[in-house]
């Protein structure tokens, strides 16, 4: 797997350049992949952008170019947001129907799919992909010259512990009766820690791969919660959807019930994942790093 530190990386700087370049090259290949649908392409490209931002956030304390590059990657991904948002509402509706068995919402789902397809057929989708490609090509050229001001675990640890601390605080802030914004903010910090765990997994594969798997599950719970919020807002503000007011009210009630279940499951998993204080975690990972580098 390319999204990993390797013992063969002579320095963190070399690892940063290698991983970033591989992610960018994969993104460029996915843009041209004939086997991928437009929706799949957008989904994959947004994932690449998030992984790149997770990578540089880990090294933020020793990466002077962080602010500029983080903004550049965020702006590149923004080109893809409209189509992804349209697809996301269809997927969210599908998940809700599957989880609740509420097939009566099928007409709303069909309308969401029609709007998604209309968006995908617009000419500016191709220009959005072209803009993303141009940003990635420029980013690749800069990534080959990225410089860090530190090396070794001492350079990694501040970013690692900061992200874990933010995820731990996010869990507390997202407890009921917290609203969707707090839960979405928690998800962002969970994803940061998930990416960092994946990057560092080689230093102690068994526990860190297991942790990464659980962090992914938590991220998906929180992501589903956020997607339901987006769908709920759309239904509340769109008055020409199929069905009467009763059907729309019923759909929103199902959304809220599903969100409560997701939030409860996320809190249970998050409590286990973030039980250990980040500083203690950082010390343990330092021991693993030392043994790994010596091997």
C-alpha positions as CSV (number, residue, x, y, z in Angstrom):
1,X,0.0,0.0,0.0
2,X,1.4,3.4,-1.0
3,X,-0.3,5.4,1.8
4,X,2.1,4.2,4.4
5,X,5.5,5.2,5.8
6,X,8.2,2.8,4.7
7,X,11.4,1.8,6.5
8,X,13.1,2.4,3.1
9,X,12.1,6.1,3.3
10,X,15.4,7.8,4.2
11,X,13.7,10.8,5.8
12,X,10.2,12.0,6.5
13,X,10.7,14.5,3.7
14,X,11.3,11.7,1.3
15,X,8.3,9.9,2.6
16,X,6.1,13.0,2.3
17,X,7.2,13.5,-1.4
18,X,6.7,9.9,-2.3
19,X,3.3,9.5,-0.7
20,X,2.0,12.7,-2.1
21,X,3.3,12.0,-5.6
22,X,1.7,8.5,-5.6
23,X,-1.6,9.9,-4.5
24,X,-1.6,12.6,-7.1
25,X,-0.5,10.1,-9.9
26,X,-3.4,7.8,-8.9
27,X,-5.8,10.7,-9.0
28,X,-4.7,11.6,-12.5
29,X,-5.1,8.0,-13.6
30,X,-8.6,7.8,-12.2
31,X,-9.7,10.9,-14.1
32,X,-8.9,9.0,-17.3
33,X,-10.0,5.5,-16.2
34,X,-12.7,4.3,-18.7
35,X,-14.0,1.7,-16.2
36,X,-15.1,4.4,-13.7
37,X,-18.4,6.1,-14.0
38,X,-18.4,9.9,-13.5
39,X,-19.8,9.5,-10.0
40,X,-17.1,6.9,-9.1
41,X,-14.4,9.2,-10.5
42,X,-15.6,12.1,-8.4
43,X,-15.9,9.9,-5.3
44,X,-12.3,8.6,-5.7
45,X,-10.8,12.0,-6.5
46,X,-12.3,13.6,-3.4
47,X,-10.9,10.7,-1.4
48,X,-7.4,11.4,-2.8
49,X,-7.7,15.1,-1.9
50,X,-8.7,14.1,1.7
51,X,-5.8,11.7,2.0
52,X,-3.4,14.4,0.8
53,X,-4.7,16.8,3.3
54,X,-4.5,14.2,6.1
55,X,-0.9,13.5,5.1
56,X,0.3,17.1,5.3
57,X,-1.7,17.8,8.5
58,X,0.3,15.1,10.2
59,X,3.5,17.0,9.3
60,X,2.1,20.5,9.8
61,X,4.4,21.5,12.7
62,X,7.4,20.9,10.5
63,X,5.9,21.8,7.1
64,X,6.2,25.5,6.3
65,X,4.2,25.2,3.2
66,X,1.2,23.6,5.0
67,X,-1.2,26.5,4.9
68,X,-0.8,27.2,1.2
69,X,-0.9,23.6,0.1
70,X,-3.8,22.7,2.3
71,X,-5.8,25.6,0.8
72,X,-4.8,24.5,-2.8
73,X,-5.9,20.9,-2.2
74,X,-9.2,22.1,-0.6
75,X,-9.9,24.4,-3.5
76,X,-9.1,21.7,-6.1
77,X,-11.6,19.4,-4.4
78,X,-14.2,22.1,-4.3
79,X,-14.5,21.8,-8.1
80,X,-16.1,18.4,-7.6
81,X,-18.4,19.2,-4.7
82,X,-21.7,19.9,-6.6
83,X,-21.8,16.6,-8.4
84,X,-20.7,14.7,-5.4
85,X,-23.4,16.3,-3.3
86,X,-26.1,15.3,-5.8
87,X,-24.8,11.7,-5.8
88,X,-24.5,11.7,-2.0
89,X,-28.2,12.4,-1.5
90,X,-29.2,9.5,-3.7
91,X,-26.8,7.2,-1.8
92,X,-28.1,8.5,1.5
93,X,-31.7,7.9,0.5
94,X,-30.8,4.4,-0.6
95,X,-29.1,3.6,2.8
96,X,-32.1,5.1,4.7
97,X,-34.6,2.9,2.7
98,X,-32.4,-0.2,3.3
99,X,-32.1,0.5,7.0
100,X,-35.8,1.2,7.6
101,X,-37.5,-0.7,4.9
102,X,-39.4,2.4,4.1
103,X,-40.0,1.8,0.4
104,X,-42.7,4.5,0.4
105,X,-39.9,7.0,-0.1
106,X,-39.0,5.5,-3.5
107,X,-40.6,8.4,-5.4
108,X,-38.4,10.9,-3.6
109,X,-35.4,8.8,-4.3
110,X,-36.3,8.7,-8.0
111,X,-36.5,12.5,-8.1
112,X,-33.1,12.8,-6.4
113,X,-31.6,10.5,-9.0
114,X,-33.1,12.5,-11.8
115,X,-31.6,15.7,-10.4
116,X,-28.3,14.0,-10.0
117,X,-28.3,12.7,-13.6
118,X,-29.2,16.2,-14.9
119,X,-26.3,17.7,-13.0
120,X,-23.9,15.1,-14.4
121,X,-25.1,15.8,-17.9
122,X,-24.1,19.5,-17.7
123,X,-21.1,20.6,-19.8
124,X,-19.4,22.1,-16.8
125,X,-18.7,18.7,-15.2
126,X,-16.0,18.2,-17.8
127,X,-14.5,21.6,-17.1
128,X,-14.6,20.8,-13.3
129,X,-12.6,17.7,-13.9
130,X,-10.2,19.6,-16.1
131,X,-9.7,22.2,-13.4
132,X,-9.1,19.5,-10.8
133,X,-6.5,17.9,-13.2
134,X,-4.7,21.1,-13.7
135,X,-4.5,21.7,-9.9
136,X,-3.2,18.2,-9.4
137,X,-0.5,18.6,-12.0
138,X,0.7,21.8,-10.5
139,X,0.6,20.3,-7.0
140,X,2.7,17.4,-8.2
141,X,5.4,19.7,-9.4
142,X,5.4,21.5,-6.0
143,X,5.3,18.3,-4.0
144,X,8.6,17.1,-5.5
145,X,10.2,20.1,-3.8
146,X,8.4,20.1,-0.5
147,X,10.7,20.6,2.5
148,X,10.3,19.8,6.1
149,X,12.2,21.4,9.0
150,X,12.4,18.3,11.1
151,X,12.7,14.5,10.9
152,X,12.1,11.4,12.8
153,X,9.4,10.7,15.4
154,X,10.0,14.0,17.1
155,X,8.7,15.7,14.0
156,X,5.7,13.4,13.7
157,X,4.5,13.3,17.3
158,X,3.1,16.9,17.7
159,X,0.8,16.5,14.7
160,X,-0.2,13.0,15.7
161,X,-1.1,14.0,19.2
162,X,-2.8,17.2,18.2
163,X,-5.1,15.3,15.8
164,X,-5.9,12.6,18.4
165,X,-6.6,15.3,21.0
166,X,-8.9,17.1,18.7
167,X,-10.8,13.8,17.9
168,X,-11.1,13.1,21.7
169,X,-12.4,16.5,22.4
170,X,-14.8,16.2,19.4
171,X,-16.3,13.1,20.9
172,X,-17.2,14.9,24.1
173,X,-18.5,17.9,22.1
174,X,-20.7,15.7,20.0
175,X,-22.6,14.0,22.8
176,X,-26.4,14.5,22.9
177,X,-28.0,17.0,22.6
178,X,-25.2,18.2,20.3
179,X,-26.4,19.2,16.8
180,X,-25.3,18.1,13.3
181,X,-22.5,20.7,13.2
182,X,-20.7,19.3,16.2
183,X,-21.0,15.7,14.9
184,X,-19.7,16.8,11.5
185,X,-16.8,18.6,13.2
186,X,-16.0,15.4,15.1
187,X,-16.0,13.4,11.9
188,X,-13.3,15.7,10.4
189,X,-11.0,15.1,13.3
190,X,-11.7,11.4,13.4
191,X,-10.7,11.2,9.7
192,X,-7.4,13.0,10.4
193,X,-6.5,10.5,13.1
194,X,-7.6,7.6,10.9
195,X,-5.3,8.8,8.1
196,X,-2.4,9.3,10.5
197,X,-2.9,5.8,11.9
198,X,-2.9,4.4,8.4
199,X,0.3,6.2,7.6
200,X,2.0,4.9,10.7
201,X,0.6,1.4,10.7
202,X,3.9,-0.2,9.6
203,X,5.5,0.6,12.9
204,X,3.2,-1.9,14.7
205,X,0.9,-3.4,12.1
206,X,-1.4,-5.6,14.1
207,X,-2.8,-3.0,16.7
208,X,-2.6,-0.1,14.3
209,X,-4.3,-1.8,11.4
210,X,-7.0,-2.9,13.9
211,X,-7.3,0.7,15.1
212,X,-7.5,2.1,11.6
213,X,-10.3,-0.3,10.8
214,X,-12.3,0.9,13.8
215,X,-11.6,4.5,13.0
216,X,-12.9,3.9,9.5
217,X,-16.1,2.4,10.9
218,X,-16.5,5.4,13.2
219,X,-15.9,7.8,10.3
220,X,-18.6,6.1,8.3
221,X,-21.1,6.3,11.1
222,X,-20.4,10.0,11.4
223,X,-20.4,10.5,7.7
224,X,-23.8,8.8,7.3
225,X,-25.1,11.2,10.0
226,X,-23.8,14.2,8.1
227,X,-25.2,13.0,4.8
228,X,-28.6,12.6,6.4
229,X,-28.4,16.2,7.6
230,X,-27.7,17.3,4.1
231,X,-30.7,15.3,2.8
232,X,-32.9,16.7,5.6
233,X,-32.0,20.3,4.8
234,X,-32.7,19.7,1.1
235,X,-36.1,18.1,1.8
236,X,-37.0,21.0,4.2
237,X,-36.1,23.6,1.6
238,X,-37.4,22.0,-1.6
239,X,-41.2,22.1,-2.0
240,X,-41.6,20.5,-5.4
241,X,-40.5,16.9,-4.4
242,X,-43.0,14.0,-5.1
243,X,-45.5,13.3,-2.4
244,X,-47.5,15.4,0.0
245,X,-46.4,17.2,3.1
246,X,-47.2,14.2,5.2
247,X,-44.8,12.0,3.2
248,X,-42.0,14.6,3.5
249,X,-42.7,15.0,7.3
250,X,-42.5,11.2,7.6
251,X,-39.3,11.1,5.7
252,X,-37.7,13.7,7.9
253,X,-38.9,11.8,11.0
254,X,-37.1,8.7,9.7
255,X,-34.0,10.7,9.0
256,X,-33.9,12.0,12.6
257,X,-34.5,8.6,14.1
258,X,-31.7,7.1,12.0
259,X,-29.4,9.9,13.1
260,X,-30.1,9.2,16.7
261,X,-29.2,5.6,16.2
262,X,-26.0,6.5,14.3
263,X,-24.9,9.0,17.0
264,X,-25.4,6.5,19.7
265,X,-23.3,3.9,17.9
266,X,-20.6,6.4,17.2
267,X,-20.4,7.5,20.8
268,X,-20.0,3.9,21.9
269,X,-17.2,3.2,19.5
270,X,-15.6,6.6,20.1
271,X,-15.5,6.1,23.8
272,X,-13.4,3.0,23.3
273,X,-11.1,4.5,20.7
274,X,-10.3,7.6,22.6
275,X,-10.1,6.3,26.1
276,X,-6.3,6.5,26.2
277,X,-4.9,10.1,26.6
278,X,-3.2,11.2,23.4
279,X,0.1,11.9,25.2
280,X,0.2,8.4,26.6
281,X,-0.6,7.1,23.1
282,X,2.2,9.2,21.6
283,X,4.7,7.7,24.1
284,X,3.6,4.1,23.2
285,X,3.9,4.8,19.5
286,X,7.3,6.3,20.0
287,X,8.5,3.0,21.4
288,X,7.1,1.2,18.4
289,X,8.8,3.7,16.1
290,X,12.2,3.1,17.7
291,X,11.9,-0.7,17.4
292,X,10.7,-0.4,13.8
293,X,13.5,2.0,12.7
294,X,16.1,-0.3,14.4
295,X,14.7,-3.3,12.5
